[in-house]
Amino acid sequence: MNNVLKTVLAASLLSAGTFAIAAPASAQSAMAYPDKCKSDMSSGGDMAMQGHNMQMADMTDYQKESMDGMKAMNMNMMQGMMKKDPDVSFACGMIAHHMGAISMAQVELKYGDNAETKAKAQKIIDDQTKEIKELTAWVEKEAK
């Protein structure tokens, strides 16, 4: 892996501060990013997120919550890419991706006004939660 990717990954790991998706406590405790998907990376700095943090001051609450969820998703997806087994890497990446979709859907349920988009958000939560459980069970069984 090249040094730029290592630096970005390390900075993302440092700035995120957690491996669980940014979500309400009930959803977060039920769906933490699997330990077997996490990579052991040494941290080198927080430079990748410095500009991002300055921009967040001008965001609405729903934008901030959306961005927090996306930061967690991106960090977890990058960790999944570090797995040596391509099948495990795929499963871990999809878990993170689905957790990001759930985070976005939860923000919609909290702040949205449109019944149609809120119904879609709930369907996404239901469908993606099921897939996360299936993929996590596979990772727990298959990942070394």
BELZI-V62021 format. One record per residue. N is the residue number from 0. RES is the residue in one small letter. SS is DSSP state (H for helix, E for strand, - for the rest). Layout:
n->N res->RES ss->SS
n->N res->RES ss->SS
This chain:
n->0 res->m ss->-
n->1 res->n ss->-
n->2 res->n ss->H
n->3 res->v ss->H
n->4 res->l ss->H
n->5 res->k ss->H
n->6 res->t ss->H
n->7 res->v ss->H
n->8 res->l ss->H
n->9 res->a ss->H
n->10 res->a ss->H
n->11 res->s ss->H
n->12 res->l ss->H
n->13 res->l ss->H
n->14 res->s ss->H
n->15 res->a ss->H
n->16 res->g ss->-
n->17 res->t ss->-
n->18 res->f ss->-
n->19 res->a ss->-
n->20 res->i ss->-
n->21 res->a ss->-
n->22 res->a ss->-
n->23 res->p ss->-
n->24 res->a ss->H
n->25 res->s ss->H
n->26 res->a ss->H
n->27 res->q ss->H
n->28 res->s ss->H
n->29 res->a ss->H
n->30 res->m ss->-
n->31 res->a ss->-
n->32 res->y ss->-
n->33 res->p ss->-
n->34 res->d ss->H
n->35 res->k ss->H
n->36 res->c ss->H
n->37 res->k ss->-
n->38 res->s ss->-
n->39 res->d ss->-
n->40 res->m ss->-
n->41 res->s ss->-
n->42 res->s ss->-
n->43 res->g ss->-
n->44 res->g ss->-
n->45 res->d ss->-
n->46 res->m ss->H
n->47 res->a ss->H
n->48 res->m ss->H
n->49 res->q ss->H
n->50 res->g ss->H
n->51 res->h ss->H
n->52 res->n ss->H
n->53 res->m ss->H
n->54 res->q ss->H
n->55 res->m ss->H
n->56 res->a ss->-
n->57 res->d ss->-
n->58 res->m ss->-
n->59 res->t ss->-
n->60 res->d ss->H
n->61 res->y ss->H
n->62 res->q ss->H
n->63 res->k ss->H
n->64 res->e ss->H
n->65 res->s ss->H
n->66 res->m ss->H
n->67 res->d ss->H
n->68 res->g ss->H
n->69 res->m ss->H
n->70 res->k ss->H
n->71 res->a ss->H
n->72 res->m ss->H
n->73 res->n ss->H
n->74 res->m ss->H
n->75 res->n ss->H
n->76 res->m ss->H
n->77 res->m ss->H
n->78 res->q ss->H
n->79 res->g ss->H
n->80 res->m ss->H
n->81 res->m ss->-
n->82 res->k ss->-
n->83 res->k ss->-
n->84 res->d ss->-
n->85 res->p ss->H
n->86 res->d ss->H
n->87 res->v ss->H
n->88 res->s ss->H
n->89 res->f ss->H
n->90 res->a ss->H
n->91 res->c ss->H
n->92 res->g ss->H
n->93 res->m ss->H
n->94 res->i ss->H
n->95 res->a ss->H
n->96 res->h ss->H
n->97 res->h ss->H
n->98 res->m ss->H
n->99 res->g ss->H
n->100 res->a ss->H
n->101 res->i ss->H
n->102 res->s ss->H
n->103 res->m ss->H
n->104 res->a ss->H
n->105 res->q ss->H
n->106 res->v ss->H
n->107 res->e ss->H
n->108 res->l ss->H
n->109 res->k ss->H
n->110 res->y ss->H
n->111 res->g ss->-
n->112 res->d ss->-
n->113 res->n ss->-
n->114 res->a ss->H
n->115 res->e ss->H
n->116 res->t ss->H
n->117 res->k ss->H
n->118 res->a ss->H
n->119 res->k ss->H
n->120 res->a ss->H
n->121 res->q ss->H
n->122 res->k ss->H
n->123 res->i ss->H
n->124 res->i ss->H
n->125 res->d ss->H
n->126 res->d ss->H
n->127 res->q ss->H
n->128 res->t ss->H
n->129 res->k ss->H
n->130 res->e ss->H
n->131 res->i ss->H
n->132 res->k ss->H
n->133 res->e ss->H
n->134 res->l ss->H
n->135 res->t ss->H
n->136 res->a ss->H
n->137 res->w ss->H
n->138 res->v ss->H
n->139 res->e ss->H
n->140 res->k ss->H
n->141 res->e ss->H
n->142 res->a ss->-
n->143 res->k ss->-
